[in-house]
Amino acid sequence: MEQVLKSLKPADRERITELKKETENASEFCIGYPVARDFDYSEIADFLSLAINNIGDPFEEGTYKVETHPLEREVIGFFAKLFRANPKDYWGYVTNGGSESNLYGLYLARELHPKGIVYYSESTHYSVKKNIHLLNIPSIVIRSQENGEMDYEDFENTIKMNRHKPVIVLATFGTTMKEAKDDVSKIKSIIKNLAIQDHYIHCDAALAGSFGAFMEPKLPFDFKDGSDSISISGHKFIGCPIPSGVIVAKKSNRDRIAHGISYIGSSDTTITGSRNGHSPLFLWYALKKLGLEGMKARYQHGLEMAKYCEARLKDLGLNAWRNPGALTVVIPKVPKTIREKWQLATEGDISHIICMPNVTKDQLDMFFEDLINAKEEAEDDFEFDF
């Protein structure tokens, strides 16, 4: 049967053209969110004409063959090695993003410890609370230190009161607003000292996990430091046109919850059934072109920009600061016009700039110029009407 395709109407074509201009312009002024945009996947653009579905477990052969499982396995292997996983005991898959990756880590923890309690800091990403609600797991929020890192004293005192319950910890390696890193080895040590046998540590390393191995000094977050599973976002530090994530877990834990599905000829080990098969291809392509040295160079560039940004802001009289090794520069809340133009995430009385690998000095200098010329916002006046 011959397919009948209509051409777009002139008005619709104009909308697409205008949308492209708007998104390209917005991309030039995005320094407040962790999204790298210095990528070029034109060499593999032809794959967009294929309906690639990575349904099922990437480490098993299924009956649907229009997939990129072999490349997905290599992506998982790359990060398993970067995270110092046991080469004989790792598993994972490419997810739709960090939120799904965290959901999987918590799901795995819940299945292993059905009576467990989740502990996470108040600086944890907003999606975690939603994931805990979806999984119906009891949870307790732990205080954060001023820099956004977990308050370990509060954590220890809290689990002491519940030591009869399995401990599930959602550690964060790079918090949303301040890029603070929870010390996984310290968390593991506290649990061990309290002789709590049943425990699980999932590390949400959405942004910083991709460059954590290159930090000097290295901060504890990986499998050798005590994590049982680690998640990152593929579209953040590496850069990908489609939001994506990676979850790496211990295969021995995954095997305890796997279920075989005859329809697809594979195990049901992922959160979603059908999975986007293009993201593993994009990530594989990027990692092959970059390699470890390219990843390290991306981090070093971002770090240089963050240092430059922090220094310039201090010269302007702003109380700018960063956590050790962070690409995120925290500043007092800036005027609304600046927040909107430069898309700066703001929470309470702070805003931040994130120096992703694509951020340049020229771009930052434009931001500083806008900041200097910005008019102060008038505070809202509230008066009683009686």
N, C-alpha and C positions, 0 to 999 in steps of 0.2 A: 504494500500500500504506500503510495507516494504521500509524503508528509507535506502539508500546506502550511507554510510559515508566512505570517503577515509582517510587513515592514513596520517599524515604529512610525507613528505619526510625527510630523515636524515638532509639535509641542512637546511630545514625550522625549524626542531626541534632544531637544533644547534643555529639558530638565536634567537629563543625564550629563550633558556637557557642563551645565551649571554646577551640578553636584560634584563633578570631578574637580572643578576649579575650587569650590568651597573646601573640599576635603584636603586637597593639596595645600591650600593656604593654611588651614588649621594645623596640618602636620608640621609646617614650618615654625609654628609658635607653640609647640607642645613640649614644655620642659618640666612639667609638674607631675607627669605620670611615667611609670617605668616601661616604656614601649620603645624598643630600638627600631628605627626605620631605615637604616643604612643597608638594605639588602637588595639583591637583584636575582630573581628566580626566572628570568626570561628564557634561560637555556632549557628549563624543564616545563615551560608554560603549556606545551602541547598536552601534558597529562590532564589538563583541565577539561579535555574533551572526553575523558573516561570517567565512568561511574565507579570510582574506587572505594570499596567498602571493606574495612579491616575487621569484619565481624569475627567474634571468637577470640580465643587465646592466641597471641602472636607467636607463641613457642610450639604450637600444634598445627598440624595440617588439617584444613577443613575442606568442605565440598565447594565453597565459593572461591574462585580462583582470580577474580579481578581485585587483587589486593597487593599491599606492599609490606607484608609481614617480614620478609627477609631483611628489609632495610630497617623496619621497626625494631627488630631484634638487635641490630647493630647500634641503633640509637640508645637502647636500654643498656647494652653492654658498655658503651662509651661512658655513660653516667655511673653505672655500677662500679667501674674501675676508678672514676674520678672521686666517687664517694667511699672508696676503699671497702667495698662489699666483699664477702667471701666469694671467690670466683666459682665455687661449686654450689653456692647457695644464694642465688639472686634470681629475681623475676621482676617483671614490670610491664607496663604498656603506655602508649601515648594517649593521653586523655584530651578532653575538650578544654582544659584549662586547670589552673591551680585549685579551684574550688572542688572540681571532681576528684583531683588527685588527693586532696585532704579528706574528702568524703570516703575514698577508698581506704586510706590509712586508718581512719576511725572505724570504718566498717570491719576491717580485718581485726582491729583491736577488740571490738565488741564481740565478734564471733569467737575469738580466743578467750575472752574474759567477759562473759555475759553479765556478771554481777559487778563489773568495774565502774569506777567513777572517773570522769574526764576532768583533768585540771589544766587550765590554760590562763594566760595572763590577760589583764584588761587591755593590753596593747595588741592582742591577737586580731587578725583580719576578721572583718564583720561576717564573712561567709561561714566561719567556723561555728558560730552560735547557731546558725541555720542548719548546718550539717548535723550538729548534735541533736537538734530538735527533730530532724528527719529520722535519725537513727534511734531516737527515744532513749538516750543514755543520760543518766544522772551526771551533773557537772557542777564544778565549783570554780569560780573566777578567783585568780590570784592577783594580788596587787602588783603593779609595775613600779620600778625605780624611776627616778626623774629622767633618765636617758631612754626609757622605754623597755629596758630589759626586765625580765622576771625578778621579783623580790624573792630570793631563795629562802630567806628566813620565814617569810609568810608561807611559802610553799611547804617547807619542812613542818612547821607548826600545824598546818592544815591537814597534811596526810597523816600526821601523828594521831589526830583525832579520828581518823577513818582507816587506820592501819589494818583493820579486819577485812577491808574491801580491796580488790585488785586495783592497782594504780595505772591509769591511762593518762599519759602526758602529751599534750599538743604543744610542743616547743616551736618557737618561731626564730628562724635565722634570717632576720631582716624584716622588722616590723613595718607596717604600712606608712606611718608618718615619720618615724625617726630612724628607720633602718637599724634598730637595735637587734642584737643577736643573743638569744638565750644560750647559756653554756650547757650543752647536753651532757658533758662529762660530770659537771657539778650536779645536775639533776639526777644522773645515774648514781652518783656517789651517795647522795642523800637517801635515795631509795634503798640502796645496798646497806647503808649504816643502820637503817631502821628494820633491816631483815625482812623486807617485803618481797616475797618470792614471786608472786603473780603481778607482773607489770609489763607495760608496753609504752615505748616512746616513739611517737611520730613527729618528724621534723618538717615543718612547713618552711621550705627554703625557696619560695617562689622566685624572688629576684636574686638574692645573694648566693644561693646554692650553686649557680653556674660559675661563679668566680671565687667561691669560698676556699678552694684548694690553692689559689694563687695569692691569698692574703698573707701579709707578713707583719706581725706574727700570725700564724694560722689559728683561727678560733675553733673550738671543738663543736662539731655538728654532725659528723658522718657516722658510718656504721661502726668503725673501730672506736669511736668516741662513745657509742652507746645507743645510737638510733636503731630502731627496728624497721622503719620505713622512712623514705625521704621523698618529698615532692618539689618540683620546680615548674615554672612556667616557660614554655618554649618561645612565646612571642615577646618576652621581655628582654633579657640580655642578648639572646641570640638574634632575635628578629624574625618574624614570620607574618605573612599577610592574613593568616587565619589564627585566631586565638587557640592555643594548644598548651598542653602540660605533659609532664612525665612523672610517673610514680615508679619508684624502685623499692621493692620489698624483699624479704627473705623468702625464697621458694619453699622452704620447709613450712613456713606459716601459711603461705598461699595454698599449699597442697592439702591442708587440713580443712579448707572450706570449699574446694573445687567440686563442681557437679558437671557430669557429662550431658551434652544435649545432642540427641541423634539428628535433629533437623539440620544442624549446621556441621555435624561431624566433628565437633570440638567441645572443649570444656567451657562452662559458663563461669568465667573467672573475672569478668570486668563489670563495671557499673552499668554501662549502656550495652545494648545488643549491637546494633549497627554502629560502627565507628568511622570517622573521617579517615580515609586512607591517604589523603594528600599531605596532611601535616607531618607524618613520619617521613615522607619523601622530602619535604622542604627541610626538615631538621637534619636528616641524613646528608643532604646536599650541602647545607651550611657547615656542618661539622667536618665533612670531608675537605671542604675548601679551607676552613680555618685551622683545624687541628688544634692541639693543645697550645702551641706557640701563638696561634692567631687569637685564641680565646684569652690567653694571658695578655696579649698586646691590647685587646679591646678593654680589658679591665684597667690596665695601666693608663690608657688614654682617658678613660672616664675618671680615674683617680686624680690625674693631673688637672682635669677640668674642674673637679670638685674642690680641689685645693685652691685653684685660681678664683673660683666663684666665692668661696668662703672668705678669702683674703680681701677681695674687692668689696664685698658687702660690709666687712668690718671697717674698711677704709671709709665707707659711706656712713659709718656710725651706727650700723645695725648690729644687733647681738646675734650674729650668725655662728652656728656651730655644727659639728659632725661627730658621729660616733666613729671609733677607730676603724679605718679601712673602708668607710662608707662612701657611696656615690651620692648620698642624699644630704643636702645642706638645709638645715632647719633655720627658719627666720621668723621674727614676729609677723603676725598677720598683716598682709599688705593690702593696699586699697583695692576695691572691687574691680575697677577698670583694669588693673594689672592682673588680678586673678583671672579675669575672664579672657583677656587677650592672650596671656601666656599659659592659660589652663593650669593654674597652680592649685593642687589639692590643698584644702584648708580645713583644719579641725580645731575648734575652740579658738585659742589666741595664737595659733601658729600656722604658718604656711611652709611649703618646702619646694626646693628645686632638686630634680634628680638628673645628674649628669650621665646620661646614657652614652654609649659609644659613639652615637651620631652627633652629640652636642659639641659645638665648636666655640672658640673664643669670640669670634665675630657675633655669633648668636647671643652669647652671654653679654657681650658689650652692648648689643641692642636692648637687651632686657634692662641692664643697668641704667641706660639712658632714659628709658621709659620710666623707670623707678624714680630717678632723680626729678623728672618733670611731672610726676603724678601729683595730683592735688589730694590733700587729706580728705577722707570721708567725714562728713558730719555725723556725729553720734546721734542716734535716735533719742528724742526727748519724750519722756513719758510723764504725763501729769494726771493727777487725780481730778476727776470731774465732779467732785463734791467738796 
